[in-house]
Amino acid sequence: MNFTLKAGGRALILMPERPNLVGRSGQLIRKIEENWLMLVEGKRYSVSEKSLMPLDGFNPGAAASVEWRKTA
């Protein structure tokens, strides 16, 4: 899969570089070298680009419905 992060989009934090933020999502503000400045629950954090998964356009319901149709 080809994921693209862009300023103004939303992303999910997956890696434990910042254990208190794993599993939280936030808005991407700007890219600074290999990190993104993010707004998470009203606070700004710098997070490695490798730790992020974009949420824009992500629809888990569509994948689940395809699997459900395959088993029916």
KANOR-V589500 format. One line per field, one symbol per residue. psi: psi as a letter, one per 40 degrees, with the letter a starting at -180 (. if undefined). burial: 1 if it has 16 or more other C-alpha atoms within 10 Angstrom, else 0. A space follows every 50 residues. Layout:
BEGIN
psi = ???
burial = ???
END
This chain:
BEGIN
psi = ihihhiheiiihhdifdgdeeheiiihhdihhbeihhihhfeihihhhde eihiehehgddddddddddde.
burial = 00001100111111100000100011111110001111110000111110 1111100000000000000000
END
